[in-house]
Amino acid sequence: MTSVDHSSRAVLITGGASGLGEATALYFSSQGHPVVVLDLDEQKCVEIRARLGERGAVVCGSVLEDRDIEEAIDAAQGFGELRWVVACAGGGEAGGRLVGKGGAPHDMAIFQRTIDLNVTGSFNTLRLTASAMSGNVADPDGERGAAVLVTSGAGFEGQIGQIAYGSAKSALIGMTLIAARDLSSVGVRVNAIAPGVMDTSAWEQAPAEMKEALEATVPFPKRLGAPEEFAKLAEHLLSNRYMNGHVARLDGALRFSPK
């Protein structure tokens, strides 16, 4: 089998200094892609920069700031073309119930922060990177680039107390098909991944029994998802040219209960 030369096809990964983003950055780097990471955490930016080596670049900044995304795009284009994007930046607080104890309404600031980090940040990443990729040389199908958004199982079955987070992730599910249709005219595909419970560093300090109880809720295989499994799914969605407008669940058939 002839190997593919990825040396001039850069991948930009937001939130790429930790968690699923870090695993994705390291995986694509191992496959020969130049990798550019955009992340807010200064210390983790230093660490991932050292691990990526000469074929990588790191921008310490925010997906809510145009200039930071544009700096990351420039870094990617310095390797050749920005061809693929994985928008891992996100997270935030569950936020609590819409109406809490004593009739207190949900904190509006928490809701807005969660929407900004997940929805606004992903939209900003997608609009700027897609604009940049639209200038790439098209392949025989007319493709110029591809992007993967990152949502969550909570976007499908948000639990009680997750109104902010679940709404944000649900918005990204809705954004995926519309973005794919919008960007068809410029040759950029858009898909999304909805992870279930993944075995990231967030679990390192958790009690073993808590992790085991969560693993038991996954139908099969009865374990948390591996970050590299996420990275490989992202690679498939980016490289399979007929995958477009699709939200892929990566969750071992887990469906969240109301609480």
URFEN-V815269 format. One record per helix or strand of 3 or more residues. SS is the DSSP state (alpha for helix, beta for strand). FROM is the first residue (numbers start at 1). TO is the last residue. If there is no record, write none. Layout:
ss=[SS;SS]
from=[FROM;FROM]
to=[TO;TO]
This chain:
ss=[beta;alpha;beta;alpha;beta;alpha;beta;alpha;alpha;beta;alpha;alpha;beta;alpha;alpha;alpha;beta]
from=[9;19;35;42;56;66;81;101;108;145;153;163;188;201;208;227;247]
to=[14;30;39;55;60;77;87;103;133;152;155;186;195;203;216;239;250]
